[in-house]
Amino acid sequence: MLSNSRKYINSASLALTIALLTVGCTEDTGNMGIFPVEDGVSTSVAIYDVTSKSLSMGSIIADNSNGYLGVVVDSETGDTIKAECAAQFYCLEDYNMPPKEVMLGDITVDAQGNKTAKRGVVKCDSCEIRIYLSSFFGEKNNPMKLEVYELSKTNILEETEKYYADVDLTKYIGSTTPIATKVFTPNDYSVDETTSSGSSYINNIRILLPTSIGQKILEAYYENPKNFENSYKFIRNVCPGFYFKISNGEGTMLKTMVDVFNIYYNYGDKNDVSIINEGVTRFSATPEVIQSTRFSNSNLTNLINETGHTYLKTPAGICTEMTLPIDDVFKGHESDSISLAEITLTRYNKSQTNNQFGTPKNLLLVRKAEMHSFFENNEITNNRTNYICTFNSTYNTYTYSNICRLLSYCYNEKKEGAKKEGITEEQWIKNHPDWDKVVLIPVVTSSNTSGNLTSVSHDMSLNSVKLIGGDTKLKMQVVYSRFNKE
């Protein structure tokens, strides 16, 4: 029997299908699972329509392990995507510097080339920030101008807060005047090819800061070393961090690996006044302190409103929402076991779209009601209410091979929720309009040495994918199993 929502195929035994299903699906209700054909089980397959549409991701948590800097134009929207970032710097526990009495002031050189310096003088020789690049999108020889600002000591980026990718980082700046500027290209042509091609070289941007910045920090140490006992005290009392933005140059987006703040000075030997050593005080922006990126990515409304397909766009852009036909799946099958529920999303070929960005590797399927709390609570997938699949470049698809546990979870939630609240299921649905909706969000993942998933976070790369959907219904295949009556 055919309807406008599904195609239904009966079979006394789909032995081949059952043989291919290597993983069953079980629920506390006991009505899910795969049963051997020889136990007298008949199976059936139904194909259901799934509707989809584009959806704004809204405000998302910023990536704290990387920073992003740059300005690029999205060829699909004409929108200018901007990224600017703020970074705090980690201070080692109980940080120590040389005793003040061996610190050296200005170095003088006599006619014989002998170097001398006044001892017991705290002097910054120079200071710099090096921004090490993980990767970049765009032209490697594109000139860019970077501005650096000091963050405020009176309005601190608090480690207990979660910062989102649309946060206005300028409100944390101490002064609206930059302390340093740097004109550079993503590929550093000031480094010789032999050095840059070496295995130990990491591409970086070197920004010279005023020596007064380093001088303040060195003097702060000798005035009160307790402010260097940990990062909490260091950030609040010594150096709250820096804010970086690209003020000129379009066409490149940088992904930073780590920022390093170096302060150089000279110091002597306690016993030999003729010895002069070069010292460096080094602080790094690490995940233990805050790195926060602000993305400006507007003008997405037209894409979201297109109905012939759906989109995935990052960073902080568009995800795809799907409405699952949960009631249809269970209607008339209350006594059956659902062995499999599979859905595939197909990407339009890049050649068919005006798109120069990448394709997300991993796609999270999560209930719409949990699309923000999943990341806020640092969750990992449970293969019940959320799943991850990987892009298949051979078939140009994302496939969720079995979401039967999700279907059962949502169906039982509705029935039990209505019963608990003493209302009809129709009334419960009106009160919970997103109960049957999921969203697809590009993510990056991390695993331990055993291959177990340890983290899931938003993909902040420049990605853009157009998926078949919208006016074109997606298809979900459901396999049922039923014990034959004697």
C-alpha positions in Angstrom: 0.0 0.0 0.0 1.4 3.4 -1.0 0.8 6.8 0.7 2.2 10.2 0.1 4.7 9.7 3.0 6.1 6.3 2.6 6.5 3.2 0.4 5.8 0.0 2.2 7.2 -3.4 1.2 6.1 -6.7 2.9 8.4 -9.7 2.9 8.1 -13.1 4.6 11.9 -13.0 5.1 14.5 -10.5 4.0 17.3 -12.8 5.0 19.9 -10.9 3.0 18.9 -7.6 4.8 19.1 -9.2 8.2 22.5 -10.7 7.4 23.8 -7.3 6.5 22.7 -5.8 9.7 25.5 -6.4 12.1 24.5 -4.1 14.9 21.1 -4.3 16.6 19.1 -1.6 18.3 17.8 -2.1 21.7 15.7 0.0 24.1 14.5 -0.3 27.7 11.0 -1.0 26.3 12.3 -4.3 25.0 10.7 -3.9 21.6 13.9 -3.1 19.6 16.4 -5.5 18.1 17.2 -7.9 15.3 16.1 -11.5 15.4 17.5 -14.5 13.6 15.4 -15.5 10.6 15.5 -19.1 11.7 13.6 -18.1 14.9 10.5 -17.5 12.7 10.9 -13.7 12.1 9.4 -11.9 9.2 10.7 -8.5 8.1 9.4 -5.5 6.2 10.9 -2.3 4.8 9.3 1.1 4.6 10.6 4.3 3.0 9.5 7.5 4.7 9.8 11.2 3.7 11.9 13.5 5.8 11.6 17.2 5.4 14.6 19.5 5.8 15.4 23.2 5.8 18.3 25.6 6.5 18.5 27.0 10.0 20.7 29.7 11.5 23.2 28.3 14.1 22.7 31.4 16.2 25.2 32.2 18.9 27.8 29.4 19.3 30.6 28.8 21.8 33.9 30.0 20.5 36.8 27.7 20.0 39.2 28.0 23.0 42.0 26.0 21.5 42.6 28.0 18.4 42.4 31.6 17.3 41.3 32.9 14.0 42.2 36.2 12.2 41.3 37.4 8.8 38.8 38.8 6.3 37.4 36.8 3.4 34.5 37.2 1.0 32.0 34.3 0.7 31.5 33.8 -3.0 28.0 32.4 -2.5 26.6 35.3 -0.4 29.0 38.2 -1.1 29.2 38.5 2.6 32.5 39.6 4.3 33.5 37.1 7.0 35.7 38.7 9.6 37.6 37.1 12.5 39.3 38.8 15.4 40.6 37.3 18.6 41.7 37.9 22.2 44.2 35.8 24.0 45.3 35.5 27.6 48.7 34.1 28.6 49.4 31.2 30.8 51.9 31.7 33.7 53.6 28.6 35.1 52.9 27.8 38.7 55.3 29.7 41.0 57.1 31.3 38.1 60.8 32.3 38.9 63.2 34.7 37.4 66.9 35.4 38.2 67.6 37.2 41.5 67.4 41.0 41.1 71.0 41.5 42.1 72.2 39.7 38.9 69.9 41.5 36.5 71.8 43.8 34.1 71.1 47.3 32.8 72.5 48.8 29.5 75.5 46.9 28.2 78.6 49.0 27.2 81.5 47.9 25.2 85.0 49.3 25.6 87.7 49.7 23.0 89.0 46.2 23.7 85.5 44.8 23.1 84.9 44.0 26.8 81.3 44.2 27.8 80.1 45.6 31.1 76.7 46.4 32.6 75.4 47.8 35.8 74.1 45.0 38.1 70.9 45.0 40.0 69.0 46.9 37.2 65.8 45.5 35.8 65.7 46.3 32.1 63.7 44.9 29.2 65.9 44.6 26.1 63.0 43.9 23.8 59.6 42.1 23.7 57.5 40.4 21.0 54.5 38.3 20.3 54.8 35.4 17.9 51.5 34.1 16.5 52.2 30.5 15.2 49.9 29.5 12.3 48.3 26.1 12.1 46.9 26.8 8.6 45.4 29.5 6.5 42.8 29.9 3.7 43.5 32.2 0.8 46.5 33.7 -0.9 49.9 33.1 0.8 51.3 36.4 -0.5 48.3 38.6 0.5 49.4 41.7 2.4 47.6 42.1 5.7 47.8 44.6 8.5 47.4 43.4 12.1 46.7 45.7 15.1 47.4 44.7 18.7 45.6 46.1 21.7 46.1 45.5 25.5 43.2 44.0 27.3 41.8 45.7 30.3 42.6 44.9 33.9 39.2 46.2 35.1 37.1 44.1 32.7 38.7 40.7 32.6 37.8 37.7 30.4 36.7 35.4 33.1 37.7 31.7 32.9 34.4 30.7 34.5 32.4 32.2 31.6 31.6 30.6 28.2 32.4 33.1 25.4 30.4 32.9 22.2 31.6 33.6 18.6 29.5 36.7 18.4 30.8 38.3 21.6 32.0 41.9 21.2 35.7 41.5 22.3 36.3 45.3 22.0 34.6 45.9 25.3 37.5 44.1 27.0 40.1 46.4 25.5 42.0 48.7 27.9 42.7 51.4 25.3 41.3 52.1 21.8 44.8 52.9 20.6 46.9 49.9 19.3 50.2 49.3 21.0 51.6 47.7 17.9 50.9 47.1 14.2 52.4 44.6 11.8 52.1 44.4 8.0 52.8 40.8 6.9 51.9 38.1 4.4 50.7 34.6 5.5 53.9 33.1 4.0 56.8 34.8 5.7 59.2 35.7 2.9 61.7 37.2 5.3 62.7 33.7 6.2 65.1 31.9 3.8 63.7 28.9 2.0 66.2 26.5 3.7 64.9 27.5 7.1 61.2 27.6 6.2 61.3 24.2 4.5 62.9 22.6 7.6 60.9 20.1 9.7 61.3 22.2 12.9 60.1 25.5 11.4 56.5 26.7 12.1 55.2 29.6 10.1 54.6 32.5 12.4 53.9 36.3 12.6 56.4 38.2 14.7 55.1 41.4 16.2 57.5 43.7 18.1 55.9 45.4 21.1 57.1 48.6 22.8 59.8 47.7 25.3 57.7 49.6 27.9 55.2 46.6 27.9 58.0 44.2 28.8 59.5 46.6 31.3 56.2 46.8 33.2 56.0 43.1 33.5 59.6 42.6 34.6 59.3 45.3 37.2 56.0 43.8 38.4 57.8 40.5 39.1 60.4 42.1 41.4 57.8 44.3 43.1 55.5 41.3 44.0 56.5 37.8 42.8 53.3 36.4 44.3 51.4 37.8 41.3 53.3 35.2 39.2 52.2 32.3 41.4 49.5 31.2 38.9 47.7 32.4 35.8 44.7 33.7 37.8 46.9 36.3 39.6 49.1 37.0 36.6 46.1 37.8 34.3 44.4 40.1 36.9 47.4 41.9 38.3 50.1 41.8 35.6 49.0 41.1 32.1 45.3 40.6 31.2 46.2 39.6 27.6 46.0 41.1 24.1 43.4 41.6 21.4 44.2 41.1 17.7 42.4 42.3 14.6 43.1 42.6 10.9 42.6 46.3 9.9 43.5 45.9 6.3 43.9 43.1 3.8 41.1 40.9 2.4 41.1 37.4 1.1 42.9 35.4 3.8 41.8 33.7 7.0 44.4 32.5 9.5 44.0 29.7 12.0 46.5 30.1 14.8 48.1 27.3 16.7 49.5 29.2 19.7 50.5 32.7 20.7 53.8 33.2 22.5 54.7 36.4 24.4 58.5 36.8 24.8 60.3 39.4 27.0 64.1 39.5 26.6 66.6 40.8 29.2 70.2 40.3 30.3 71.5 38.9 33.5 74.9 38.1 35.0 76.5 35.4 37.1 76.4 35.5 40.9 80.1 34.9 41.2 81.7 36.1 37.9 80.8 39.7 37.0 82.3 39.3 33.5 79.6 36.8 32.4 76.6 38.3 30.6 73.7 36.0 29.8 70.7 36.6 27.6 67.4 35.7 29.2 63.8 35.4 28.1 60.6 35.4 30.1 58.0 33.4 28.0 54.2 33.1 28.4 52.0 31.2 26.0 48.3 31.3 25.1 47.1 27.8 25.9 43.7 26.0 26.4 44.2 26.5 30.2 43.5 30.2 29.7 41.0 32.0 27.4 41.5 32.3 23.6 38.3 33.7 22.1 37.4 34.5 18.5 34.7 36.8 17.3 33.2 36.0 13.9 31.2 38.5 11.9 29.1 36.5 9.4 26.0 38.3 8.4 23.9 38.4 5.2 22.9 34.7 5.5 19.1 35.4 5.5 18.7 34.9 1.8 20.4 31.5 1.9 18.4 30.3 4.8 15.2 31.2 3.0 16.1 29.3 -0.1 13.8 26.3 -0.4 15.3 24.1 -3.2 18.0 22.7 -0.9 19.7 23.2 2.4 23.1 24.5 3.6 25.9 23.8 6.0 28.1 26.9 6.5 30.8 27.5 9.0 32.0 29.3 11.0 29.0 30.3 13.0 26.7 30.2 10.0 24.0 27.8 8.8 23.0 24.2 9.8 20.4 21.9 8.4 17.2 21.0 10.4 15.3 17.8 9.7 11.8 16.8 10.8 11.6 13.1 11.4 8.3 11.2 10.6 8.3 9.5 14.0 4.6 9.0 14.3 4.4 7.5 10.8 7.2 5.1 11.6 5.4 3.6 14.6 1.8 3.8 13.3 0.6 0.2 12.7 4.0 -1.1 14.0 3.4 -0.9 17.7 4.2 -4.7 18.1 7.2 -4.7 15.7 10.8 -4.3 16.4 12.7 -1.6 14.4 16.0 -3.0 13.4 17.3 -0.2 11.3 16.6 3.4 10.4 18.9 4.9 7.8 19.1 8.3 6.3 21.5 9.7 3.7 22.2 13.3 2.8 23.8 14.1 -0.6 26.0 17.0 -1.3 25.7 18.9 -4.6 29.0 18.7 -6.5 31.3 21.6 -6.0 31.3 22.2 -9.8 27.5 22.9 -9.5 28.0 25.6 -6.8 29.8 28.9 -6.6 31.7 27.8 -3.6 35.4 28.0 -2.9 35.3 26.8 0.8 35.8 23.4 2.2 33.5 20.5 3.1 33.0 19.5 6.8 34.5 16.1 7.6 32.2 15.3 10.6 28.5 16.1 11.0 26.7 15.9 14.3 23.1 14.9 14.4 21.5 16.3 17.6 18.0 17.0 18.8 17.1 20.6 18.0 16.3 21.3 21.7 19.8 20.2 22.6 21.8 22.0 19.8 23.3 24.5 22.2 23.4 22.6 25.5 25.3 19.8 23.9 28.3 22.1 23.4 27.8 24.1 26.5 28.0 20.9 28.6 31.0 19.6 26.7 29.1 16.4 25.8 30.2 13.6 23.5 27.9 11.5 21.3 25.8 8.8 23.0 24.3 7.2 19.8 20.9 7.6 21.2 19.9 11.2 21.0 22.9 12.3 19.0 25.2 10.8 16.4 28.2 11.7 14.3 28.9 10.6 10.7 31.8 11.3 8.4 31.6 12.6 4.8 32.0 10.0 2.2 33.9 11.6 -0.7 33.4 8.6 -3.0 29.6 8.8 -2.9 29.4 12.5 -2.0 27.2 11.8 1.0 26.7 11.9 4.8 25.0 8.7 6.0 23.5 8.0 9.4 23.3 4.2 9.2 21.1 3.5 12.2 19.2 6.1 14.2 16.5 3.7 15.4 17.3 4.4 19.1 16.6 8.1 18.5 13.2 7.4 16.9 12.2 5.1 19.8 13.5 7.7 22.4 11.4 10.5 20.8 8.3 8.4 20.4 8.4 7.1 24.0 9.1 10.6 25.3 6.0 11.9 23.7 3.8 9.1 25.0 5.2 9.2 28.5 5.3 13.0 28.6 1.6 13.3 27.7 0.7 10.7 30.3 2.7 12.3 33.0 1.2 15.7 32.3 -2.3 14.3 32.0 -2.9 15.7 28.5 -3.4 14.3 25.1 -0.5 13.5 22.8 -1.7 16.2 20.4 -1.6 18.8 23.2 1.8 17.6 24.3 3.1 18.1 20.7 1.8 21.6 20.7 3.7 22.3 23.9 6.9 20.7 22.5 7.0 21.6 18.8 10.6 20.5 18.4 10.1 17.0 19.7 10.6 15.4 16.3 13.3 17.8 15.0 17.1 17.3 14.7 19.8 19.5 13.4 23.0 18.7 11.5 26.0 20.7 12.7 29.6 20.5 11.3 32.0 19.5 14.2 35.6 18.6 14.9 36.4 15.7 17.2 39.2 14.4 19.3 40.0 10.9 20.4 42.4 9.2 22.9 45.0 6.7 22.0 42.4 3.9 22.3 40.3 5.6 19.7 37.6 6.6 22.1 35.9 10.0 21.4 37.0 12.6 24.0 35.6 15.9 22.6 33.2 17.4 20.1 33.3 21.1 19.2 32.0 23.4 16.6 33.9 23.4 13.3 35.3 26.9 12.9 36.8 26.3 9.5 35.6 28.0 6.3 33.2 25.4 5.0 30.1 25.6 2.8 28.0 22.7 1.5 24.7 22.7 -0.4 22.7 19.5 0.3 19.8 18.0 -1.5 16.7 18.8 0.5 14.2 21.6 1.1 11.5 21.1 -1.6 13.1 17.7 -2.4 12.1 15.3 0.4 14.8 13.1 1.9 14.2 9.4 2.3 14.6 7.3 5.5 14.6 3.6 5.2 13.2 1.6 8.1 13.5 -2.1 8.6 10.9 -3.8 10.9 11.0 -7.3 12.3 8.1 -9.3 13.7 7.7 -12.8 15.3 5.6 -15.0 13.1 2.4 -16.3 14.8 2.3 -20.1 15.3 
